[in-house]
Amino acid sequence: MSQQVLGVIAPGKNEPVRVETIVVPDPGPGEAVVKVQACGVCHTDLHYKQGGINDDFPFLLGHEAAGVVEAVGPDVTDVAPGDFVILNWRAVCGRCRSCQRGRPWYCFDTHNARQKMTLVDGTELSPALGIGAFAEKTLVAAGQCTKVDPEVAPAVAGLLGCGVMAGIGAAINTGEVGRGDSVAVIGCGGVGDAAIVGARLAGAARIIAVDIDDRKLATAQKMGATHIVNSRSTDPVEAIRELTGGHGADVVIEAVGRPETYQQAFYARDLAGTVVLVGVPTPEMKLELPLIDVFGRGGSLKSSWYGDCLPSRDFPLLIDLHQQGRIDLGAFVTETIGLGDVEAAFARMHEGDVLRSVVQF
C-alpha cells in the first residue's frame, strides 16, 4: 500500500517552496523506499525551483541525502530493509557501452524509480535528480542506494550524495591531482571547498583558493588552501601565475559554472595543464576561446560529472577516511534545519552565509 508523508514542493518557477503531503507508492521491481534521515540543501535544488533545469513542475526537491531502507521491491538483492544508505543520482546500468568498457562512472543509461510519487490529488511529482529527498520518505531505484557504515552521522553522510562528492571527485578522479601538484580552485562554495579537500588528500603541494568573498576564502583556508586570492580586487590569472613560478597551476578546477570564470581557469593553468569544469552552467551560457590557444596550450579540458564517482566504490571509502580523521566531512555542515526552513536556507545560500544547511528528520 502507498503511504502519505510530508515533503517540500516547488510548485512553479520562482514560486516559494511549500511543505505538502505526498504519496509514496510501495516499491516495484528494482525499487526501494527509503526513510530519509538527513538531506542537504544544494544549489541544484535552487536551480530546479528557478526553472533552470527544466519546467517539469511541480518538483519534489532534495537529493543530497542519507537514510534507512524501509522496503524493497522484487528482484532487489544489493540492499535490504534496515540498511543505512547514501542516495546517489547516477544508478549505473551495467549494460551500456561505457559500463561494458569498464567505465561505469560514465554510465550513459543511469536510471531512477519508474513509479511516480504524487500529491494527494494525484498530480505527479518530478523528483529532483531522480531522488526527491526533502521528504520523510522517498521512492528511488535500488541502485541509487549505497550502503555505508551506519555509525556515521546522517547529516554528514548525506553530503556525499552530491556536492562534497562532486568536489572531491573533481580533484581526485577527473583532475587526477597528484603528489606535489599545484592546484587552483575558482569558486569556494561547498563544491569548491570539497575540491580543496580532495586536492589536499591527493597530496597537492600548493592549493590556491579563488573567490570574491573574504568569508569564503577564510573557510577555504580552513579546508586546506595554502593561498587565497580575492578576484574582486586582484586579477586571478596573474595571481595564480605569480604563486606558481610564473607558469600557472597544474590543475585548475572551476566550481562556479560561468564563461568568465572558465576563461580564467583556462588561462591560469600551466602549459599541458588540466582544466576541470565542475560548476554547473545554465543552458543559455556560451564560451568563446581562440582555437589557437586551445591548441597551443595543450593539456586537457574536462567536465566532471558527479566527480566521475562510482558510488559503490567512493562513498564507503570517503566515509572510512572521515571516520579515521583524515578528512572532516562534518566541517561542511553549517546548520541543521527542519522541512519548513528550506526557503530560508535558499536565501542564506545566496548571501554566502552557509556551506550547507541540512534538513534533519
N, C-alpha and C positions, 0 to 999 in steps of 0.2 A: 504493500500500500504506500501511496505517496504520503509525504508529511509536510506540514507548514512550519516555516521558520522565518526569522527576520533577516532582511538583507538591505544593502544600500543600493539604490537605483539612481541612475542618471536618466531622467525621463526625456530630455530633449537637449538640443545644442545649447550649451552655456546656461542651462537652467540649473538652479541649485539642486544638489542631490537630496534624496529623502529616504528615510527608512520605511520599507514596505514589508508586508507579509508575502513571502514567495512560496511556491510549491515545488518541492524536490521529489522527483519520482524515484521509485525503487530502482536499483541498478540493473541494467540489462546486460547482455553478453559483453564481456570486456570492460565493464564499467565498475566504478566504486563510489560509494557515498562516504564523504569524509566529514567528521565533526571538526570544524575549524577551531583552533585554539588561539592563533595569532595571525595577523595579516598586515604587512607594511603598506603604507601609503606611498605609492610610487608615482613619479611624474607621468608615466604612461597612462595611469588611471585618469589623470587630469587631461591628457590628450584625448582620451575617449569622451570625457564629459564635454570638451570643447568641440567635438566633431572632427578632430584632427586625424583620426584613424579611419573611420567611415561613418555613415549616417544610419547605421542599423540600430537605432534606438527602439525601445529602452535597453540600456546596458545594465547588467549586474556587475558592479565594479569589484576590484580587488583581485590580485593574482599572486602576491608575494607572501606565501602562506605555509604554515605547518599545522598539523592536526593529527587526529587518530582515525584510522579507517573504522567505519561503523558497519558497513555491509559491502559485499562484493557480488557481482553478477556471475552467471555461468561462464566457465572457461577461464576464470581468473586464477592464476597459480602463483604469481610473484608476490602478492600481498594478501593479507588476511585480516579479518576484524581484530582490532586491538593493536595493530602495527602503528607505530609513530612514524609519520612520513612528512617529507617536504614535497610540496606540489611544484611541478615544472610545466612549462607551456610548450615543450617540444618532445612529446612522446614519440620515440623513434619507431619506424615501422619494421625495420629488419629486412625489408624486401626490395627497396628501391635501389637504383644503380649506385648511389653513394654508400648505402649500408652494405651492399654486396661487395663493394671495393674496400671495405674495412674502414670507412669514414662515417660512422653513424652520427657524429656531431654535425654533419652537413645534411642529415636526412632531408630528402625532398618531399616526403609524404607524411609529415608529422600529423597527428590526429588528436581529436578530442572526443568527449562523450557524444553519442549520436542522439540521445534524447535531449529534449529541451526542458529547462526549468521555466516556470511561468509565474505570472501574477495570479492572484486568486480568481480573477475573471477570465483566465485562460490566455492572456497576452503573453506571447513567447518572449523570453529574455535572451539577450546576446551576452554571454559571459565574457568579461574582459580576458583576452588572451586564452580563451577556452577554459577559464577556471572559475571566475566569479566567486571570490572568497571573502568579500565583505558580507558574509552571511554566516549564520550559526552552523549551517551545513551546506555542502555543495556536492554536485554530481560531476565527476570527471572520468576520463578514460583511466583505466587501471595503470597504464603505462606512464601516466603523469604523476604517479606516487612513487617516491623514492624512500626506502626505509633508511633511517639513521638511528643512532643511539638515543633512546628515549630520555636519557639523563640530561640532555641539553635543554635549555630553556626555549620554549616555543617561539618567543619573541625574537630570539637570536637566530634560531634555525631557519625560520621562515624567510629571512633576508637573503638566503642563498637561492631562493626561488626566482629571484630576478636581479635586482640592482647590484648586490655585492658579488654575485657570481659573474655578472656581465663585466664588471670592472676587473676583478682578479683574473678572469679568463682572458680578457683583452690583453693583459700584460703577459701572462704565462703561456696561454695556448695560442693566441693569434699573433701577438708581438714576438713571442719566443725570446723574451728578455733573458739574457744570460749573465753569468758572473762577471762583474766588472763593467757591465754596460752603463752607458749614460741614458737616462730616460727623462722625457718631459711629458707632463700631463697637463693638458689645457682644459680647464673646467673642473673645479674642485667641489662638486656636489657629491652625493652618495656614490655614484659610479666612478667618478674621478678619484675620490679618496680610496675606493676599493682597488683601483688600478695602481695607486701608490703602494698599498699594502701588498699587492701581487708582485710589483717590481722589487720591493724590499725582500719579499720571500724568495724571489728568484736570484737574489744576490747582486742587484744593481749597485754600482758604486756611487752614482750621483743621480738623485731624483729631484727634478725641478718641477715645482707646482706653479701653475699659472692661473690666475683668476683676477676679477675686477673687484672682489670683496675681501677686505683685510681679515674679516672674521673667518671666512672660508680658508684663507691662506694659513691662518693660525691653526685651524683644525688639521689642515693638510700636514703641517709640521708635526703635529702630534701623531699623525698616522704614519710618519716615516719620511716625509720630504726633507731633503738635505738643504734645498734652496727654494726661495719663493720669489715670484715676480708678479707685481700688480700691473696688469696690462692696461689698466685705465691711465696710468701715468708713465709707463715705460713700454717701449717697443719690445714685444715679447720675442720676436725673431732675433733681434740684436742681443737681447739679454741672454737668451739660450745659447747663442753662439759664443758670447763672451764667457759664459760659465763652462763651456766645453772646448776651451783652447782655440776658439775661432772657427770650429768645424761644424757644430750642430750636434744634436743628440743622436745616438744610435737608433733609438725608438722614440717616436712622438705619438702619444695617444690623445686623440681628440674626443673629448667627452661632453661636447656641447651640441654638436649637430647643426652647425651653421656654416655657410660658404666662407665667410670671412675668417672664422677660426680654423677651418680646414686649410685655407691658404697659408695661414700662419704655421700650422703643423707641417705643411708641405715644404716650406722654405726654412723651417727651423731644424730639419733633420740633416744629418751628415750625408755626404755622398754615399750612395749604396745603402742608406739607412731605410728604416721602415716607418710608414705612417699607418696607424690603426684608427679607423673611424668606429667608435662605439656610441657616440652621441646620435640620437635619432632625429633626422631632419623631417621637415614637413613636405608634402608632395610637391608644392609649388617651387621649392628651392632649387636653384641651378648653380652649377660650378663651372667657372671658366679658368683654364690654365693654359699657358703657352705649351704646345705639344713638344717643342724643342726642349723645354725644361723637364717635362716628364721623361723624355728620352735621355737627356744629358745628365740628370741627377741620378739615374739608375735606381736601384733598390726596389722596394715593394710598397704598393698602396693597397691596403687590406681593409675590408669591412669585417667587423666582429659580430657574428650572430650569437647572441646569448653567451658571449665569451667563448664561443666554439666549445662549449662544455658538453660532456657526456654525463648527465645527472647520476647515473648508476655508479660511475667512477669518481666523479669530482665532489659530489655532495658529502658522502661519507668521509672522504679524505680531508676536506676542509673542516668538517666537524671534529675529526680527530686532532687536527692541528690546533683548533680552538681549545679543545679540552686539555691539550698539552701546554697551553700558554704560548704557543708560537705565533698565533695571530689572535687579535682581540675583536671578535665579531660583535661583542656587546658594546663596543665603542660607537657603533653606528646607530644604536637605539637612543634617540634623544628623549622620547617621551612615549608612554603608553596611554591610549585613549579608548573611548567607547565607540560603538557604532554611530551614535548620533553626533560625533565630533569630526566626522570626515570632512565636511565642508570647511570647517575652521582650519583643519590640517592643511587643506589645499592653499588657504590664504597664507599660512605660516611658511609653506614651501616657497611661495612666491617671494616672500620677504627675506628668505635666506636664513631663517631662524633655526632650522632643524636639518639634520641629516636624514633621519627617518622618524616619523610618527608611526606607531604600531598599534593597530586595533587589537585589543586583547579581550578574549571572551572568558 
